[in-house]
Amino acid sequence: MSVREELERREEMDLSPLACLSSQSKGRERPEEPCPVRTCFQRDTDRIVHCKAFRRLKHKTQVFLRPQGDHYRTRMTHTLEVVRVARTISRGLGLNEDLAEAAALGHDLGHTPFGHAGERLLNEIMPGGFRHYEQSLRVADRLENGGEGLNLTYEVRRGILCHSGGEQAETMEGRAVRIADKIAYLSADIDDALRGGVIYPLDIPAQVGQVLGMSHSQRINTLVSDIIETSRGKGDILQSAEKKAAMSLLREFMFESVYLNPVAKGEEGKAQELIRRLFEHYLDHLDRLPQEYQDIREAEGKERAVCDYIAGMTDAYAVERYQELFIPKAWTVM
């Protein structure tokens, strides 16, 4: 018996009947020989962590554009926080932690520079629209690995695609990632907003503090513990009515006070104009796209190629390209 087969046997013995077992995965779009050491979901985790799009997340906006401070979240730290919440929920419910981890690690691979401001702009100008969760799956399926994609398992791919939007993942682990994403970003974003002086502790609705707690750790612990207790044996990821209502109230407060706050979001218009001008420039100068996007242009059209290129940029790289293309260089005497 190989190490992988032993791990699969342990899953069958230890995990909940509601868990998605590695041995029962629907597999990959391109069949591969199984790894002798890792389960299929462990293998997907490694593929995501080692891909270029994952590394770029450390230089992409979470909420605050290019914040000057070591402790503000980036898209990378947000992703790691989602992983931890998803794994804790999965462990508490006897689900497959490796599947939850892989889907959580890949859920934001397709996020744009400048966070949701960049996503809204690309959705406006891209024919057919743009949604970061669809782009995350596209990165995994098409853009990574020299255009070959990562060839992830069906269950991980669905966890990535269904972490946002209307569709729900079929697996409990995929649904755990969906709620973990919300818990992670709400708890972290309020922490960053307090750090940045955008809001103050007394601004937080009293009901939120009373039900969920006042600190970052209290909010996460309360929400995660509630999900585990409410979902046990139920066949779905559920919240109690009280905690769900408090979380919804916190989300409404964050939109009103942070996500739509002109102080916190005052630079987003500039970021969107930057992306718009880059998009228009590369549409008019397709020869300046890197070679891998030339292949996409020929196969799927110029708008798709330009969108993929810009969506993959980090905040800093997008600014550098803009400066190179549109800002006059200082004259120097040789």
C-alpha positions as CSV (number, residue, x, y, z in Angstrom):
1,M,0.0,0.0,0.0
2,S,1.4,3.4,-1.0
3,V,1.5,6.4,1.4
4,R,-1.3,8.0,-0.6
5,E,-3.4,4.9,-0.4
6,E,-2.8,4.8,3.4
7,L,-3.9,8.4,3.7
8,E,-7.0,7.7,1.7
9,R,-7.8,4.8,3.9
10,R,-7.5,7.0,7.0
11,E,-9.9,9.5,5.4
12,E,-12.5,6.7,5.0
13,M,-12.1,5.7,8.6
14,D,-11.9,9.1,10.3
15,L,-13.9,11.7,8.3
16,S,-17.6,12.4,8.4
17,P,-20.0,10.6,5.9
18,L,-20.6,14.2,4.7
19,A,-17.0,14.7,3.7
20,C,-15.6,14.5,0.2
21,L,-13.0,11.7,0.2
22,S,-9.9,12.1,-1.9
23,S,-10.4,8.6,-3.3
24,Q,-13.9,9.6,-4.5
25,S,-12.9,12.7,-6.4
26,K,-14.4,13.2,-9.8
27,G,-10.8,13.7,-11.0
28,R,-9.1,16.1,-13.4
29,E,-10.0,17.3,-16.9
30,R,-6.7,15.7,-18.1
31,P,-6.2,12.3,-16.4
32,E,-2.9,11.9,-14.6
33,E,-1.1,9.1,-12.7
34,P,-1.8,9.5,-9.0
35,C,1.0,10.7,-6.8
36,P,2.4,7.8,-4.6
37,V,2.7,10.1,-1.6
38,R,0.0,12.9,-1.7
39,T,-3.7,12.6,-2.1
40,C,-5.2,14.5,-5.1
41,F,-6.3,17.4,-2.9
42,Q,-2.9,17.7,-1.3
43,R,-1.4,17.8,-4.8
44,D,-3.7,20.6,-5.8
45,T,-2.7,22.6,-2.7
46,D,1.0,22.3,-3.8
47,R,0.2,23.3,-7.3
48,I,-1.6,26.5,-6.2
49,V,1.0,27.5,-3.6
50,H,3.9,27.1,-6.2
51,C,2.2,29.0,-9.0
52,K,3.0,32.5,-10.1
53,A,-0.5,33.9,-9.6
54,F,-0.4,32.9,-5.9
55,R,2.9,34.7,-5.3
56,R,1.5,37.9,-6.9
57,L,-1.3,38.1,-4.3
58,K,1.2,39.6,-1.8
59,H,1.2,42.8,-3.9
60,K,-2.5,43.1,-4.6
61,T,-4.9,45.3,-2.6
62,Q,-7.3,43.7,-0.1
63,V,-9.3,46.9,0.9
64,F,-6.9,49.8,1.2
65,L,-4.9,50.8,-1.9
66,R,-1.2,50.2,-1.5
67,P,-1.3,50.9,2.3
68,Q,1.8,52.3,4.0
69,G,2.1,50.0,6.9
70,D,3.4,46.5,7.7
71,H,0.2,45.3,9.3
72,Y,-2.5,46.0,6.7
73,R,-3.9,43.0,4.9
74,T,-3.1,42.2,1.3
75,R,-4.8,39.7,-0.9
76,M,-2.2,37.2,0.1
77,T,-2.7,37.6,3.9
78,H,-6.5,37.5,3.3
79,T,-6.1,34.2,1.5
80,L,-4.1,32.7,4.3
81,E,-6.7,33.8,6.8
82,V,-9.5,32.2,4.7
83,V,-7.5,29.0,4.7
84,R,-7.3,28.9,8.5
85,V,-11.0,29.6,9.0
86,A,-12.0,27.0,6.3
87,R,-9.7,24.4,7.9
88,T,-11.0,25.0,11.4
89,I,-14.6,24.7,10.2
90,S,-13.8,21.6,8.2
91,R,-12.0,20.0,11.1
92,G,-14.8,20.7,13.5
93,L,-17.3,19.0,11.1
94,G,-15.1,16.1,10.2
95,L,-14.7,17.3,6.6
96,N,-11.7,17.0,4.3
97,E,-9.3,19.8,5.4
98,D,-7.0,19.3,2.3
99,L,-9.9,20.0,-0.1
100,A,-10.9,23.1,1.9
101,E,-7.4,24.3,2.0
102,A,-6.8,23.9,-1.7
103,A,-10.0,25.7,-2.7
104,A,-9.3,28.5,-0.2
105,L,-5.7,29.0,-1.4
106,G,-7.0,29.3,-5.0
107,H,-10.2,31.3,-4.4
108,D,-8.7,34.8,-5.2
109,L,-6.0,33.9,-7.8
110,G,-7.9,35.9,-10.4
111,H,-8.4,39.1,-8.4
112,T,-7.4,42.3,-10.1
113,P,-4.9,45.0,-9.1
114,F,-6.5,47.5,-6.7
115,G,-9.0,45.0,-5.3
116,H,-12.7,45.3,-6.1
117,A,-12.2,48.8,-7.6
118,G,-10.2,47.1,-10.4
119,E,-12.8,44.3,-10.7
120,R,-15.7,46.9,-11.1
121,L,-13.8,48.7,-13.8
122,L,-13.0,45.5,-15.8
123,N,-16.6,44.4,-15.4
124,E,-17.7,47.7,-16.9
125,I,-15.3,47.7,-20.0
126,M,-14.9,44.0,-20.7
127,P,-17.4,42.5,-23.2
128,G,-19.4,40.0,-21.2
129,G,-18.3,41.5,-17.9
130,F,-15.7,40.4,-15.4
131,R,-16.1,38.5,-12.1
132,H,-13.0,37.7,-10.1
133,Y,-14.2,34.2,-9.0
134,E,-14.6,33.2,-12.7
135,Q,-11.2,34.7,-13.4
136,S,-9.7,32.7,-10.5
137,L,-10.8,29.5,-12.1
138,R,-9.6,30.7,-15.5
139,V,-6.1,31.4,-14.0
140,A,-6.1,27.8,-12.6
141,D,-7.5,26.2,-15.8
142,R,-5.9,28.3,-18.6
143,L,-3.4,30.9,-17.7
144,E,-0.9,29.2,-15.3
145,N,1.8,26.7,-16.2
146,G,2.6,28.2,-19.6
147,G,-1.0,28.1,-20.7
148,E,-1.5,24.5,-19.7
149,G,-3.3,25.4,-16.4
150,L,-2.9,23.6,-13.1
151,N,-5.3,20.7,-14.0
152,L,-6.9,20.8,-10.6
153,T,-9.5,18.3,-9.4
154,Y,-13.2,19.0,-10.1
155,E,-14.0,19.6,-6.4
156,V,-11.2,22.2,-5.9
157,R,-12.2,23.9,-9.1
158,R,-15.8,24.1,-8.0
159,G,-14.7,25.4,-4.6
160,I,-12.8,28.2,-6.3
161,L,-15.6,29.2,-8.7
162,C,-18.4,29.0,-6.1
163,H,-16.8,30.9,-3.3
164,S,-18.7,34.0,-4.5
165,G,-21.7,34.7,-6.8
166,G,-24.9,32.7,-7.1
167,E,-23.7,29.1,-7.4
168,Q,-23.1,26.9,-4.4
169,A,-20.4,24.2,-4.4
170,E,-21.6,20.7,-4.2
171,T,-19.2,19.7,-1.4
172,M,-19.4,20.8,2.2
173,E,-15.8,21.8,2.0
174,G,-16.5,24.2,-0.9
175,R,-19.3,25.7,1.1
176,A,-17.1,26.1,4.1
177,V,-14.7,28.1,2.0
178,R,-17.5,30.4,0.9
179,I,-18.5,31.3,4.5
180,A,-14.8,31.4,5.6
181,D,-14.1,34.1,3.0
182,K,-16.9,36.3,4.4
183,I,-15.8,35.7,8.0
184,A,-12.2,36.5,7.1
185,Y,-12.7,39.6,5.1
186,L,-15.3,41.2,7.5
187,S,-13.2,40.5,10.6
188,A,-10.0,41.6,9.0
189,D,-11.4,44.7,7.2
190,I,-12.9,46.1,10.3
191,D,-9.5,45.6,12.0
192,D,-7.7,47.4,9.2
193,A,-10.3,50.2,9.2
194,L,-9.8,50.7,12.9
195,R,-6.0,50.7,12.4
196,G,-6.3,53.3,9.7
197,G,-8.6,55.6,11.7
198,V,-11.5,55.2,9.2
199,I,-13.8,54.1,12.0
200,Y,-13.5,53.9,15.8
201,P,-14.6,51.2,18.2
202,L,-17.7,53.1,19.3
203,D,-18.9,53.3,15.7
204,I,-19.4,49.6,15.6
205,P,-23.1,48.7,16.1
206,A,-23.8,47.7,19.7
207,Q,-25.6,44.5,18.5
208,V,-22.5,43.4,16.6
209,G,-20.3,43.8,19.7
210,Q,-22.8,42.1,22.0
211,V,-23.3,39.1,19.8
212,L,-20.0,38.6,18.0
213,G,-17.5,40.3,20.4
214,M,-15.5,43.5,20.1
215,S,-12.1,42.1,19.1
216,H,-10.9,40.5,15.9
217,S,-10.3,37.1,17.5
218,Q,-13.6,37.2,19.4
219,R,-15.6,37.8,16.2
220,I,-13.8,35.0,14.3
221,N,-14.1,32.5,17.2
222,T,-17.8,33.3,17.7
223,L,-18.7,32.9,14.1
224,V,-16.7,29.8,13.5
225,S,-17.9,28.1,16.7
226,D,-21.5,28.9,15.8
227,I,-21.1,27.4,12.3
228,I,-19.6,24.2,13.7
229,E,-22.3,23.8,16.3
230,T,-25.2,24.7,14.0
231,S,-24.0,22.6,11.1
232,R,-23.1,19.3,12.8
233,G,-25.0,16.5,11.1
234,K,-27.1,18.8,9.0
235,G,-25.6,18.2,5.5
236,D,-25.0,21.9,4.9
237,I,-23.0,24.8,6.3
238,L,-25.3,26.8,8.5
239,Q,-25.4,29.7,11.0
240,S,-27.8,30.3,13.9
241,A,-30.3,33.1,13.3
242,E,-28.7,35.3,15.9
243,K,-25.2,35.1,14.6
244,K,-26.3,35.4,10.9
245,A,-28.2,38.5,11.7
246,A,-25.3,40.1,13.5
247,M,-22.9,39.2,10.7
248,S,-25.4,40.8,8.2
249,L,-25.5,43.9,10.3
250,L,-21.7,44.0,10.4
251,R,-21.6,43.7,6.6
252,E,-24.1,46.6,6.2
253,F,-22.0,48.7,8.5
254,M,-18.8,47.9,6.7
255,F,-20.3,48.9,3.3
256,E,-21.7,52.1,4.7
257,S,-18.7,53.1,6.8
258,V,-15.7,51.6,5.0
259,Y,-16.2,50.1,1.6
260,L,-18.1,53.1,0.3
261,N,-16.3,55.7,2.6
262,P,-14.9,58.5,0.4
263,V,-12.0,58.9,2.9
264,A,-11.0,55.2,2.6
265,K,-11.8,54.9,-1.1
266,G,-10.8,58.4,-2.3
267,E,-8.0,57.1,-4.6
268,E,-10.1,54.3,-6.2
269,G,-11.2,56.6,-9.1
270,K,-7.6,57.2,-10.0
271,A,-6.8,53.5,-9.9
272,Q,-9.8,52.7,-12.1
273,E,-8.7,55.4,-14.6
274,L,-5.2,53.9,-14.6
275,I,-6.7,50.5,-15.5
276,R,-9.0,52.0,-18.2
277,R,-6.1,53.7,-19.9
278,L,-3.9,50.6,-19.8
279,F,-6.8,48.5,-21.3
280,E,-7.3,51.0,-24.1
281,H,-3.6,51.3,-24.7
282,Y,-3.0,47.5,-25.1
283,L,-6.0,47.2,-27.3
284,D,-4.4,49.7,-29.6
285,H,-0.9,48.2,-29.3
286,L,-1.4,44.5,-29.2
287,D,2.3,43.9,-30.1
288,R,3.2,45.0,-26.6
289,L,1.5,42.2,-24.9
290,P,3.8,39.4,-23.7
291,Q,3.9,36.3,-25.9
292,E,1.6,34.1,-23.8
293,Y,-1.2,36.7,-24.2
294,Q,-0.6,36.8,-28.0
295,D,-1.6,33.1,-28.1
296,I,-4.8,34.0,-26.1
297,R,-5.5,36.9,-28.5
298,E,-5.4,34.6,-31.5
299,A,-7.5,31.9,-29.9
300,E,-10.0,34.0,-27.9
301,G,-9.8,37.6,-29.1
302,K,-7.9,40.8,-28.2
303,E,-10.2,41.9,-25.3
304,R,-9.8,38.6,-23.6
305,A,-6.0,38.8,-23.9
306,V,-5.7,42.3,-22.6
307,C,-8.1,41.6,-19.8
308,D,-6.1,38.5,-18.7
309,Y,-2.9,40.5,-18.8
310,I,-4.2,43.5,-16.7
311,A,-6.1,41.3,-14.3
312,G,-2.9,39.4,-13.5
313,M,-1.0,42.6,-12.6
314,T,0.0,43.6,-9.1
315,D,-0.8,47.1,-7.9
316,A,2.8,48.1,-8.3
317,Y,3.3,46.6,-11.7
318,A,0.2,48.3,-13.0
319,V,1.5,51.6,-11.7
320,E,4.9,50.9,-13.3
321,R,3.4,50.2,-16.7
322,Y,1.3,53.3,-16.5
323,Q,4.3,55.5,-15.6
324,E,6.3,54.0,-18.4
325,L,3.5,54.5,-21.0
326,F,2.0,57.9,-20.0
327,I,4.4,59.8,-17.7
328,P,7.2,61.7,-19.3
329,K,10.7,60.7,-18.3
330,A,13.1,63.3,-16.9
331,W,15.7,64.5,-19.2
332,T,19.2,63.4,-18.3
333,V,22.5,64.4,-19.9
334,M,24.6,61.4,-20.9
